[in-house]
Every structure is written in structure tokens, then in C-alpha cells.
Amino acid sequence: MKTILVTGGAGYIGSAMVHELIAEKYRVVVLDDLSMGHRRLVPKQAEFFKGDLKNITDCRQIFKKYKITAVMHFAASALVGESVAKPLLYYQNNTAACVNLLNAMQEARVHQFIFSSTCATYGEPKTIPMPESHPQDPTNPYGRSKLMIEWMLRDLAKISNFSYIALRYFNAAGAHSSGLTGEIHEPEAHLIPNILKAVRNPKRKLVIFGGDFDTPDGTCMRDYVHIQDITHAHFLALKALGRGVKNEVFNLGLGRGISNLEILKMAEKVTGKKIGYKIGARRPGDPSRLVADNSKAKKILGWTPKRGLEEIIRSAWEWELSL
Ligand SMILES: NC(=O)c1ccc[n+]([C@@H]2O[C@H](COP(=O)([O-])OP(=O)(O)OC[C@H]3O[C@@H](n4cnc5c(N)ncnc54)[C@H](O)[C@@H]3O)[C@@H](O)[C@H]2O)c1
């Protein structure tokens, strides 16, 4: 039986991955320091190890205790605004912690790695949609801390039989269809849960950042991807590594730009409620559009996102109501 180490498996996307791996009969070991994650999101069938990737001893212990086949690395600090205020925290918790993980993998001779990268590694778009070959010039420390990991992976693969696939997610959204896991972030920086929380509690102020972008309705456009389309891509990546596809990077997104107001309208349709909002100032460095060219993932991994905006918001709403 294959044993997969899922770092950050108590977090939003990592926990969905753990549920899916368990359903597919993998043995799963979760390493999470619970700094942002929640123990209750990890299914009982997974082995849970409370540990911090910043601590090399924690990393080594996992590989001593379990015979790991492959690592799916979700653990990270992932708040853009926080990364601007505390850059060293991001270089330490994302980049340096990943050095520990990779060192422990090398020592234990574990060679397969799937990395949760991000569209934040691109920076300002030069073309829309953005292919994987788009220049990478991130506009914040979060994006840079992740881009450095991509560089490390590339360098390590050159000098060893280490092989990796990096998946650059655009905006992850939605909840798991089991109802057992979904988004619980404190603070919550993502638009969809914030809209849905405002529906439940109209006293919460909903602010859309910027109404004067160069887009049809003036609000900025992002590309979204349901977390179960992300977990599916991880299975395909694991299979691809098994058949020798390696050291590749893939975008994960629907391949279409969705404006903030379009999200809001869909949330009104799904919840059946009118949603009040204010247009606030733009956030510094927010590009008007980020859209994935997902054709490479389609072609090489055989990945097609199956869940569109309505299903994303419906699943997120069901999750929100269950909290
Ligand atoms: N959510 C998105 O829209 C999005 C988009 C692109 C990329 N990503 C990437 O996907 C991954 C998962 O994102 P998420 O939204 O599930 O985040 P999350 O914050 O919900 O999950 C991250 C998990 O990692 C754990 N963690 C953090 N630092 C750790 C450390 N030093 N040691 C051990 N565990 C640690 C946290 O406790 C948490 O459970 C991240 O790498 C993120 O950069 C997310």
C-alpha cells in the first residue's frame, strides 16, 4: 500500500486531499503544526503527526517512523497581506521550512514530490490567459517565497533522482462534497467565504476592493478552481510521476476570468438572498485580471476541471451553513 505524506493536511485544501486519499485506499500521514489548520478536518483513518516543518527533527521523525512513498506539500503561510507586513515569516515558514522537508526526504531516499504552488508566482500578467511559460515576477513576499521553492525543486531534480510536479493553483474555492471539510480561515482573506459570511450575518461589512479596473463591470477578475478539481489533479500528478512525467509545472484554473460582481450575483442566486456590499479602494498590487491557461494540464495530465462557479459557490454555501 502506498503511503503519502500530506503536509498541511489539517488545512483547507490539504484536508480535502486527505479525505480523497483515504477514500482511494492510500495510507496517509498528515504533518501539520495546526497554526492555521484544524485537527477535526483530518479523518480518523489518517495518521496525524503534530509537527512543525521549521523544525528539521520533526521532518526527520516522520520519515523514520513511516515508509513514505511520496510527499504532497500543502503546508504554508498563504496570506498575501501578511507576507508584505512580515516577509521573513514567509521566507522562513515557506521557503526555509521546505528546505528542511527536502533535506529529510533526501536522507530518507523519498523522491516523489507534489508541490502546491500558486498563480501568485507570476505577478502582473503580460498576457491573458497566462501559460506556465509566462514570466515569473511576483509582486509580494508570499509569491516570492513559493517561487523560490519552484527554483529549489528544479535545482534538486538536476542533481538527484528527485522528481516533482508543481501545481500552480489559481483561486481555490468550494467545499468537499462529503460535507466533512471546507474553508475555515481566521482571518478569512478569500472573497467567496466572506460573501457567504455576510449573507449569514448582514452586520458583517462586505467590501469589494476596487470598482475601476479595466474589466467589463469594473471589478477585478480572477480564475477559480474547486478544491476537488485540485485534489483530482494531485492524483493525476501522482500517476504522471509514476509513468515518468516529472519536473513539470501545471496551472490549475477554470481558464476563465470571473469578476467579483459575477461571484456576488452567483452567491445571490445560490443563497436566494440579496447581498449588500460597498466598493472600497483597490488593494496595492492587485492586477485587474488573472486567468489560467490550463491547456498544459489538460494535455499532459488529462485534467479537466469539472465544477464550475455555481457548484463552487453551492458547495461553499452548504459548508458555511454547517459551521
Ligand atoms: N487557498 C488558495 O486559494 C490557494 C491558491 C494557490 C495556492 N495555495 C497553496 O495551497 C496550499 C494550501 O492552502 P490552504 O488554503 O489550504 O491553506 P491553509 O492555511 O488552510 O493550510 C495550510 C496548512 O499548513 C499548516 N502549516 C503552516 N505552516 C506549517 C508548518 N511550518 N509546519 C506544519 N504545518 C504548517 C497550517 O496549520 C494549515 O493547516 C498552500 O501551500 C498555499 O500556498 C492556496
The ligand as a Tripos MOL2 file, in Angstrom:
@<TRIPOS>MOLECULE
LIG
   44    48     1     0     0
SMALL
NO_CHARGES

@<TRIPOS>ATOM
      1 N1         -6.2550   28.7130   -1.0000 N.am      1 LIG1
      2 C1         -5.8760   29.1400   -2.2030 C.2       1 LIG1
      3 O1         -6.6380   29.8080   -2.9230 O.2       1 LIG1
      4 C2         -4.5010   28.7930   -2.7260 C.ar      1 LIG1
      5 C3         -4.1380   29.2510   -4.0150 C.ar      1 LIG1
      6 C4         -2.8640   28.9250   -4.5040 C.ar      1 LIG1
      7 C5         -2.0060   28.1440   -3.7480 C.ar      1 LIG1
      8 N2         -2.3730   27.7300   -2.4980 N.ar      1 LIG1
      9 C6         -1.4370   26.9230   -1.7160 C.3       1 LIG1
     10 O2         -2.1020   25.7460   -1.3080 O.3       1 LIG1
     11 C7         -1.6250   25.3270   -0.0310 C.3       1 LIG1
     12 C8         -2.7780   25.0970    0.9120 C.3       1 LIG1
     13 O3         -3.5130   26.3030    1.0360 O.3       1 LIG1
     14 P1         -4.7500   26.3990    2.0380 P.3       1 LIG1
     15 O4         -5.6390   27.4740    1.5380 O.co2     1 LIG1
     16 O5         -5.2810   25.0420    2.2880 O.co2     1 LIG1
     17 O6         -4.0150   26.9520    3.3320 O.3       1 LIG1
     18 P2         -4.3340   26.6330    4.8810 P.3       1 LIG1
     19 O7         -3.7430   27.7570    5.6550 O.co2     1 LIG1
     20 O8         -5.7620   26.3140    5.0700 O.co2     1 LIG1
     21 O9         -3.4990   25.3110    5.1260 O.3       1 LIG1
     22 C9         -2.1160   25.3140    5.3700 C.3       1 LIG1
     23 C10        -1.8530   24.2750    6.4580 C.3       1 LIG1
     24 O10        -0.4470   24.2260    6.6960 O.3       1 LIG1
     25 C11        -0.2190   24.1960    8.0870 C.3       1 LIG1
     26 N3          1.1280   24.7470    8.3120 N.ar      1 LIG1
     27 C12         1.5350   26.0120    8.0680 C.ar      1 LIG1
     28 N4          2.8300   26.1460    8.4130 N.ar      1 LIG1
     29 C13         3.2570   24.9300    8.8530 C.ar      1 LIG1
     30 C14         4.4910   24.4340    9.3360 C.ar      1 LIG1
     31 N5          5.5690   25.2180    9.4540 N.pl3     1 LIG1
     32 N6          4.5740   23.1390    9.7060 N.ar      1 LIG1
     33 C15         3.4920   22.3360    9.6140 C.ar      1 LIG1
     34 N7          2.2910   22.7390    9.1680 N.ar      1 LIG1
     35 C16         2.1740   24.0380    8.7930 C.ar      1 LIG1
     36 C17        -1.3360   25.0320    8.6930 C.3       1 LIG1
     37 O11        -1.5890   24.7210   10.0460 O.3       1 LIG1
     38 C18        -2.5100   24.6550    7.7870 C.3       1 LIG1
     39 O12        -3.1950   23.5170    8.2930 O.3       1 LIG1
     40 C19        -0.6390   26.3960    0.4130 C.3       1 LIG1
     41 O13         0.6560   25.9500    0.1190 O.3       1 LIG1
     42 C20        -0.9900   27.5930   -0.4380 C.3       1 LIG1
     43 O14         0.1400   28.4170   -0.6610 O.3       1 LIG1
     44 C21        -3.6050   28.0310   -1.9790 C.ar      1 LIG1
@<TRIPOS>BOND
     1     1     2 1
     2     2     3 2
     3     2     4 1
     4     4     5 ar
     5     4    44 ar
     6     5     6 ar
     7     6     7 ar
     8     7     8 ar
     9     8     9 1
    10     8    44 ar
    11     9    10 1
    12     9    42 1
    13    10    11 1
    14    11    12 1
    15    11    40 1
    16    12    13 1
    17    13    14 1
    18    14    15 2
    19    14    16 1
    20    14    17 1
    21    17    18 1
    22    18    19 2
    23    18    20 1
    24    18    21 1
    25    21    22 1
    26    22    23 1
    27    23    24 1
    28    23    38 1
    29    24    25 1
    30    25    26 1
    31    25    36 1
    32    26    27 ar
    33    26    35 ar
    34    27    28 ar
    35    28    29 ar
    36    29    30 ar
    37    29    35 ar
    38    30    31 1
    39    30    32 ar
    40    32    33 ar
    41    33    34 ar
    42    34    35 ar
    43    36    37 1
    44    36    38 1
    45    38    39 1
    46    40    41 1
    47    40    42 1
    48    42    43 1
@<TRIPOS>SUBSTRUCTURE
     1 LIG1         1 GROUP 0 **** ****
